[in-house]
Amino acid sequence: MSSTIWPVLISCLLLILLKAHGEEVGYCSTLTEHTKDLSNNNLTRMPSHLSNSIEYLDVSHNNISSIVHGDLSGLTHLCSLKVTHCGLQYISPDAFSSNSEIKILNISYNHLKVIPNLHLPQLRILDLSTNLYPSYALPDSFGNLSYLSILAISSKHATSVNVKDFVPLQNGHLKKILFGDGTELQNYENGSFSQLKSLQEVVLKVTFCQRFDIFSDMIMDFDQTQTKKIQLVKLFPDQCTIKTDPFKAFKDLRVLSNLSIVDTWLNSSVMVKLFKNVWKSSFEETEFLNITYNEDTPYGFWLPKQNHTTNLRSFVLDGVNHRQYHYPTFNVSMELVNKLTYLKFSGTGMNILPCNLISAIKSLQVLDLSNNLLEESGFWWIGCSSHKVFPALRKLSLSHNRFKDLAEIAKNVNNMKFLESLDLSFNSITTGKPCFWPPHLIELSLSHNNLGNNVFHYLSPYFQKIDLSKTGISVIPLNIMSLFPRLTYLYLSFNSIQVIPADLRAPMLVSLHIDQNAITFISQKSMEGFPKLRTLKAGHNPFSCDCDSFWFMTVYNKSLLSDWPQDYSCSTPPSFSGRRLETYERGWLSCQPGLQAAVVLSVLSVVGVALAIIVYACDGIWYTKMLWVWIRVKRRGYKRADRLLNATFRYHAFISYSQHDSTWVGSQLVPELERSGLSLCVHERDFEPGKWIVDNIIHCVEDSYKSLFILSKHFVQSEWCNYELFFAQHRAISVNDDSLVFVLLEPIPADSLPKKFLKLRTLLRRKTYLEWPADERKQRVFWCNLKAILQTVDQSKILKDVATDIAEMCPLVSVKE
């Protein structure tokens, strides 16, 4: 059975060799403040006076010829050092005596003629490639590099490999070696690499065209270690004529299981020899990455049935350069590929599905046809039944093709009865017509298609994993739970989403990627909608470093963030722009308004209590009462000045008191007030003889600006005092004037008031009164307040003072109901 594969139009995936900077994650700090990039600075020696906190230093592309003792003495925390393309010729044995924490050292692309002695007990990754040393012999000091796991080593001047070269590492824990720089070896001593028993991965960049015996010996040595994966880079030089079988050692392999051939020219005759041996080997996975294919046989690639059971389960063809002007021909027995479970044809220029080839692979579960020229009519073409071609297919990748109609794709995948995952990223997908997806399809990727916010309405409720990265989405629908009740993985990276809604609910969601959007903060309420979330990727967003982000920065479990902390930095305010969120510190109290209020109230309460104690201890209540009385008298006086402007009185005040209190009245009250120019009406002195007492009381009350009552226990027992209070109160009511003034000479218990003085009790509740103090200092304040109440406004009129109401204050008489 034969099939044809189309020529390559797109370049492929290139091999990524070890770069120390790229391998540093997990070993060294990536904080900006701990890194220093001095590359391309025309340096002639290692820089001095650098901060001791530096952990990553790059001095590549300078003119540094040597590193000696003291050059790096100040960098005691240095973890990663990159000195490439500097013309470096010498490194002294004690150059790193002060840098015991170095874990990554890249001194590739220099002029080192001797592999340096390195005393770095923490070293994990070492790149010595592309230097000028003539031998691969490692110094004895390498035996102390107990943690060394990755080694890159090559020199165009070293053409031989001897067993003793790698003896210092035979008891180490080296996991990966990158060997060679693309030149051909002249000699290889058996057992040189087999002594590296812990090896798991090999990248062999050695060219072979004549000495294939060396190639076989090296392959067999690697098979005696723990190596599972081997990558052969530039295995053959261009236009190399190969007459023997370079792969004959493959059939004897027992451990190697993954073979990759990268950046290599392959003729069809060599391909036949390769696969005849691969099918008999232990290889389970075979990859061809960025190869150049040339047909040098009349029948192309011809491989008949082999009488051998193959272990091959995976075949990858990623990037093929075909320089002949006709389609290459493949004649392959399908029995050789019918056990494949993984097949990838990427970067081949395919524009129509090879049904005959793929339909023969009944066990195929994963098919990757990315980076081709396929569209709907080329993939689902007449005569190519999806049900027959893909009887067991579970995962299909059509990324980087030319598919357009989402509804048409949905209809066709219904015929793929076991398909679970579909990748349509990097196409030209459009929506508009209803899509009817099969219930067995649970994963869909539509990333890098311009779809907009309406894309959610064209998806299936059965989807558990959805990738909508860079699809023009700006809003996450609130009804996402009802649209996708089984959703567990949601990828929304590279969109324009500004906020994660607080009322968004996705109870089954396990992973959420929302990095590279326009989100300024992540709130606690928005995260409460994802109770089962285990992975959150939200880096590279313009975070606002204020109280909105306080919960996320201080409380949220950072172990759930797959990209923390290197991808999280402040965008606003400007003073914090570029600063990492993990280094931002904000006072906990400043972002807790409720707690702020509680603290303020507590402080005010303490201050209030302290002031109350001070005021009480210093008689502040009494002084405050007197001050308030004075203020109220003055304010009320200004308001009533116009009304009393034309009123004239004979006396400033009529004094009502009990005969038992006459001593205090005659010796203190009357002399003090009359010395101040006040005119007083005292019944013992100013009542007209022969006139009825009641008439005298009425006339004195009416001829006085105020009626001054001296209250005491004797006052409330006096009948005449009751009359005087009655007439004065009625006079005040009749003229709408508060002319009553009370002076409490002594406390009066409420239960001692007779019933006839019930009005007095009411008056004392409503009016403020003056209390006669025992303290002489307070007596001076008492006289000032009383005089202010009775003082005249104009000399031509008696007493135009307008104080009509004593300010309400805490009663000095306790009233018991």
ChimeraX attribute file (.defattr): number of C-alpha atoms within 10 A of each C-alpha:
attribute: neighborCount
match mode: 1-to-1
recipient: residues
	/A:1	12
	/A:2	14
	/A:3	15
	/A:4	13
	/A:5	17
	/A:6	17
	/A:7	21
	/A:8	24
	/A:9	17
	/A:10	18
	/A:11	18
	/A:12	21
	/A:13	15
	/A:14	13
	/A:15	15
	/A:16	6
	/A:17	10
	/A:18	19
	/A:19	17
	/A:20	21
	/A:21	17
	/A:22	8
	/A:23	13
	/A:24	18
	/A:25	10
	/A:26	7
	/A:27	15
	/A:28	19
	/A:29	18
	/A:30	15
	/A:31	15
	/A:32	14
	/A:33	14
	/A:34	17
	/A:35	18
	/A:36	15
	/A:37	12
	/A:38	16
	/A:39	18
	/A:40	14
	/A:41	12
	/A:42	14
	/A:43	16
	/A:44	12
	/A:45	16
	/A:46	18
	/A:47	12
	/A:48	12
	/A:49	10
	/A:50	13
	/A:51	15
	/A:52	14
	/A:53	14
	/A:54	21
	/A:55	24
	/A:56	26
	/A:57	21
	/A:58	18
	/A:59	24
	/A:60	25
	/A:61	18
	/A:62	21
	/A:63	18
	/A:64	23
	/A:65	17
	/A:66	18
	/A:67	20
	/A:68	17
	/A:69	14
	/A:70	15
	/A:71	17
	/A:72	21
	/A:73	18
	/A:74	17
	/A:75	25
	/A:76	19
	/A:77	18
	/A:78	27
	/A:79	23
	/A:80	25
	/A:81	20
	/A:82	21
	/A:83	23
	/A:84	23
	/A:85	20
	/A:86	25
	/A:87	20
	/A:88	22
	/A:89	17
	/A:90	19
	/A:91	19
	/A:92	14
	/A:93	15
	/A:94	15
	/A:95	21
	/A:96	25
	/A:97	17
	/A:98	19
	/A:99	21
	/A:100	17
	/A:101	19
	/A:102	26
	/A:103	23
	/A:104	28
	/A:105	21
	/A:106	22
	/A:107	23
	/A:108	27
	/A:109	22
	/A:110	21
	/A:111	20
	/A:112	23
	/A:113	16
	/A:114	18
	/A:115	19
	/A:116	19
	/A:117	17
	/A:118	21
	/A:119	20
	/A:120	24
	/A:121	18
	/A:122	18
	/A:123	24
	/A:124	21
	/A:125	25
	/A:126	22
	/A:127	23
	/A:128	23
	/A:129	23
	/A:130	22
	/A:131	25
	/A:132	19
	/A:133	20
	/A:134	17
	/A:135	19
	/A:136	20
	/A:137	19
	/A:138	18
	/A:139	17
	/A:140	15
	/A:141	16
	/A:142	20
	/A:143	18
	/A:144	18
	/A:145	22
	/A:146	17
	/A:147	16
	/A:148	24
	/A:149	18
	/A:150	23
	/A:151	18
	/A:152	22
	/A:153	18
	/A:154	27
	/A:155	25
	/A:156	18
	/A:157	15
	/A:158	20
	/A:159	17
	/A:160	16
	/A:161	20
	/A:162	17
	/A:163	15
	/A:164	14
	/A:165	17
	/A:166	22
	/A:167	20
	/A:168	18
	/A:169	23
	/A:170	17
	/A:171	15
	/A:172	20
	/A:173	18
	/A:174	23
	/A:175	18
	/A:176	22
	/A:177	23
	/A:178	21
	/A:179	18
	/A:180	23
	/A:181	20
	/A:182	19
	/A:183	19
	/A:184	22
	/A:185	19
	/A:186	13
	/A:187	14
	/A:188	18
	/A:189	14
	/A:190	15
	/A:191	19
	/A:192	20
	/A:193	27
	/A:194	22
	/A:195	18
	/A:196	27
	/A:197	21
	/A:198	19
	/A:199	25
	/A:200	19
	/A:201	22
	/A:202	19
	/A:203	20
	/A:204	21
	/A:205	20
	/A:206	20
	/A:207	22
	/A:208	22
	/A:209	17
	/A:210	18
	/A:211	14
	/A:212	17
	/A:213	16
	/A:214	19
	/A:215	21
	/A:216	15
	/A:217	18
	/A:218	20
	/A:219	20
	/A:220	22
	/A:221	19
	/A:222	27
	/A:223	25
	/A:224	19
	/A:225	19
	/A:226	17
	/A:227	23
	/A:228	19
	/A:229	22
	/A:230	22
	/A:231	20
	/A:232	19
	/A:233	21
	/A:234	21
	/A:235	23
	/A:236	21
	/A:237	18
	/A:238	13
	/A:239	11
	/A:240	13
	/A:241	12
	/A:242	15
	/A:243	10
	/A:244	11
	/A:245	14
	/A:246	21
	/A:247	19
	/A:248	18
	/A:249	18
	/A:250	23
	/A:251	15
	/A:252	13
	/A:253	18
	/A:254	14
	/A:255	18
	/A:256	25
	/A:257	19
	/A:258	19
	/A:259	20
	/A:260	17
	/A:261	22
	/A:262	23
	/A:263	22
	/A:264	20
	/A:265	20
	/A:266	22
	/A:267	21
	/A:268	21
	/A:269	20
	/A:270	22
	/A:271	17
	/A:272	18
	/A:273	16
	/A:274	17
	/A:275	16
	/A:276	20
	/A:277	20
	/A:278	24
	/A:279	21
	/A:280	20
	/A:281	24
	/A:282	22
	/A:283	25
	/A:284	18
	/A:285	21
	/A:286	20
	/A:287	17
	/A:288	23
	/A:289	24
	/A:290	24
	/A:291	23
	/A:292	19
	/A:293	20
	/A:294	21
	/A:295	20
	/A:296	13
	/A:297	11
	/A:298	10
	/A:299	13
	/A:300	19
	/A:301	22
	/A:302	17
	/A:303	18
	/A:304	15
	/A:305	11
	/A:306	13
	/A:307	9
	/A:308	11
	/A:309	11
	/A:310	20
	/A:311	18
	/A:312	24
	/A:313	18
	/A:314	20
	/A:315	19
	/A:316	18
	/A:317	21
	/A:318	26
	/A:319	27
	/A:320	25
	/A:321	20
	/A:322	19
	/A:323	12
	/A:324	11
	/A:325	7
	/A:326	9
	/A:327	14
	/A:328	19
	/A:329	18
	/A:330	17
	/A:331	15
	/A:332	18
	/A:333	17
	/A:334	20
	/A:335	15
	/A:336	21
	/A:337	23
	/A:338	18
	/A:339	18
	/A:340	21
	/A:341	20
	/A:342	20
	/A:343	21
	/A:344	18
	/A:345	21
	/A:346	26
	/A:347	26
	/A:348	25
	/A:349	24
	/A:350	23
	/A:351	17
	/A:352	18
	/A:353	19
	/A:354	17
	/A:355	19
	/A:356	15
	/A:357	19
	/A:358	19
	/A:359	20
	/A:360	19
	/A:361	24
	/A:362	18
	/A:363	18
	/A:364	25
	/A:365	19
	/A:366	21
	/A:367	20
	/A:368	19
	/A:369	26
	/A:370	25
	/A:371	26
	/A:372	22
	/A:373	20
	/A:374	23
	/A:375	20
	/A:376	18
	/A:377	12
	/A:378	17
	/A:379	18
	/A:380	18
	/A:381	14
	/A:382	8
	/A:383	7
	/A:384	16
	/A:385	14
	/A:386	20
	/A:387	17
	/A:388	15
	/A:389	21
	/A:390	26
	/A:391	19
	/A:392	19
	/A:393	24
	/A:394	20
	/A:395	19
	/A:396	21
	/A:397	20
	/A:398	25
	/A:399	24
	/A:400	21
	/A:401	23
	/A:402	20
	/A:403	24
	/A:404	17
	/A:405	17
	/A:406	22
	/A:407	19
	/A:408	15
	/A:409	18
	/A:410	19
	/A:411	13
	/A:412	16
	/A:413	21
	/A:414	18
	/A:415	16
	/A:416	21
	/A:417	18
	/A:418	19
	/A:419	24
	/A:420	19
	/A:421	20
	/A:422	20
	/A:423	22
	/A:424	26
	/A:425	25
	/A:426	21
	/A:427	22
	/A:428	19
	/A:429	20
	/A:430	16
	/A:431	17
	/A:432	12
	/A:433	11
	/A:434	13
	/A:435	18
	/A:436	18
	/A:437	21
	/A:438	21
	/A:439	14
	/A:440	17
	/A:441	24
	/A:442	20
	/A:443	20
	/A:444	22
	/A:445	22
	/A:446	24
	/A:447	25
	/A:448	22
	/A:449	20
	/A:450	19
	/A:451	19
	/A:452	17
	/A:453	14
	/A:454	14
	/A:455	17
	/A:456	18
	/A:457	13
	/A:458	17
	/A:459	20
	/A:460	21
	/A:461	19
	/A:462	18
	/A:463	24
	/A:464	19
	/A:465	22
	/A:466	25
	/A:467	21
	/A:468	27
	/A:469	24
	/A:470	23
	/A:471	22
	/A:472	21
	/A:473	22
	/A:474	16
	/A:475	16
	/A:476	16
	/A:477	15
	/A:478	15
	/A:479	13
	/A:480	15
	/A:481	17
	/A:482	11
	/A:483	17
	/A:484	20
	/A:485	17
	/A:486	18
	/A:487	23
	/A:488	19
	/A:489	19
	/A:490	19
	/A:491	20
	/A:492	26
	/A:493	24
	/A:494	22
	/A:495	21
	/A:496	18
	/A:497	21
	/A:498	16
	/A:499	17
	/A:500	20
	/A:501	17
	/A:502	15
	/A:503	13
	/A:504	19
	/A:505	20
	/A:506	24
	/A:507	17
	/A:508	19
	/A:509	23
	/A:510	18
	/A:511	20
	/A:512	20
	/A:513	21
	/A:514	24
	/A:515	23
	/A:516	21
	/A:517	23
	/A:518	18
	/A:519	20
	/A:520	21
	/A:521	22
	/A:522	22
	/A:523	18
	/A:524	16
	/A:525	13
	/A:526	15
	/A:527	19
	/A:528	16
	/A:529	18
	/A:530	18
	/A:531	13
	/A:532	14
	/A:533	19
	/A:534	14
	/A:535	18
	/A:536	20
	/A:537	20
	/A:538	22
	/A:539	23
	/A:540	21
	/A:541	22
	/A:542	20
	/A:543	24
	/A:544	22
	/A:545	26
	/A:546	20
	/A:547	16
	/A:548	16
	/A:549	18
	/A:550	24
	/A:551	16
	/A:552	17
	/A:553	22
	/A:554	15
	/A:555	9
	/A:556	15
	/A:557	9
	/A:558	16
	/A:559	11
	/A:560	14
	/A:561	17
	/A:562	15
	/A:563	17
	/A:564	16
	/A:565	16
	/A:566	15
	/A:567	16
	/A:568	21
	/A:569	23
	/A:570	23
	/A:571	20
	/A:572	16
	/A:573	12
	/A:574	11
	/A:575	10
	/A:576	16
	/A:577	15
	/A:578	16
	/A:579	18
	/A:580	20
	/A:581	23
	/A:582	16
	/A:583	11
	/A:584	15
	/A:585	12
	/A:586	14
	/A:587	9
	/A:588	12
	/A:589	11
	/A:590	12
	/A:591	16
	/A:592	13
	/A:593	10
	/A:594	10
	/A:595	13
	/A:596	13
	/A:597	11
	/A:598	12
	/A:599	13
	/A:600	12
	/A:601	12
	/A:602	12
	/A:603	12
	/A:604	12
	/A:605	12
	/A:606	12
	/A:607	12
	/A:608	12
	/A:609	12
	/A:610	12
	/A:611	13
	/A:612	14
	/A:613	13
	/A:614	12
	/A:615	15
	/A:616	12
	/A:617	10
	/A:618	11
	/A:619	12
	/A:620	15
	/A:621	15
	/A:622	16
	/A:623	15
	/A:624	13
	/A:625	19
	/A:626	23
	/A:627	15
	/A:628	17
	/A:629	25
	/A:630	20
	/A:631	16
	/A:632	18
	/A:633	23
	/A:634	17
	/A:635	15
	/A:636	16
	/A:637	20
	/A:638	12
	/A:639	13
	/A:640	16
	/A:641	15
	/A:642	12
	/A:643	10
	/A:644	16
	/A:645	13
	/A:646	9
	/A:647	12
	/A:648	15
	/A:649	17
	/A:650	17
	/A:651	21
	/A:652	26
	/A:653	28
	/A:654	29
	/A:655	22
	/A:656	26
	/A:657	23
	/A:658	20
	/A:659	13
	/A:660	13
	/A:661	16
	/A:662	14
	/A:663	10
	/A:664	12
	/A:665	19
	/A:666	12
	/A:667	10
	/A:668	11
	/A:669	15
	/A:670	17
	/A:671	12
	/A:672	15
	/A:673	19
	/A:674	11
	/A:675	9
	/A:676	10
	/A:677	12
	/A:678	19
	/A:679	21
	/A:680	24
	/A:681	22
	/A:682	17
	/A:683	16
	/A:684	9
	/A:685	9
	/A:686	12
	/A:687	17
	/A:688	12
	/A:689	9
	/A:690	7
	/A:691	9
	/A:692	10
	/A:693	14
	/A:694	13
	/A:695	12
	/A:696	17
	/A:697	22
	/A:698	15
	/A:699	14
	/A:700	26
	/A:701	27
	/A:702	20
	/A:703	18
	/A:704	24
	/A:705	29
	/A:706	28
	/A:707	30
	/A:708	25
	/A:709	24
	/A:710	26
	/A:711	23
	/A:712	18
	/A:713	18
	/A:714	15
	/A:715	22
	/A:716	20
	/A:717	16
	/A:718	14
	/A:719	11
	/A:720	17
	/A:721	21
	/A:722	18
	/A:723	15
	/A:724	21
	/A:725	21
	/A:726	14
	/A:727	18
	/A:728	27
	/A:729	20
	/A:730	11
	/A:731	18
	/A:732	17
	/A:733	12
	/A:734	9
	/A:735	9
	/A:736	9
	/A:737	16
	/A:738	20
	/A:739	24
	/A:740	23
	/A:741	24
	/A:742	20
	/A:743	17
	/A:744	18
	/A:745	18
	/A:746	15
	/A:747	14
	/A:748	19
	/A:749	13
	/A:750	14
	/A:751	11
	/A:752	11
	/A:753	17
	/A:754	12
	/A:755	10
	/A:756	11
	/A:757	17
	/A:758	11
	/A:759	14
	/A:760	19
	/A:761	15
	/A:762	11
	/A:763	15
	/A:764	16
	/A:765	18
	/A:766	15
	/A:767	18
	/A:768	21
	/A:769	26
	/A:770	20
	/A:771	19
	/A:772	16
	/A:773	16
	/A:774	8
	/A:775	8
	/A:776	9
	/A:777	9
	/A:778	15
	/A:779	14
	/A:780	11
	/A:781	16
	/A:782	19
	/A:783	16
	/A:784	13
	/A:785	20
	/A:786	20
	/A:787	16
	/A:788	17
	/A:789	27
	/A:790	28
	/A:791	23
	/A:792	19
	/A:793	16
	/A:794	11
	/A:795	8
	/A:796	9
	/A:797	15
	/A:798	21
	/A:799	26
	/A:800	27
	/A:801	26
	/A:802	29
	/A:803	27
	/A:804	22
	/A:805	22
	/A:806	25
	/A:807	19
	/A:808	16
	/A:809	17
	/A:810	11
	/A:811	13
	/A:812	17
	/A:813	15
	/A:814	13
	/A:815	15
	/A:816	7
	/A:817	5
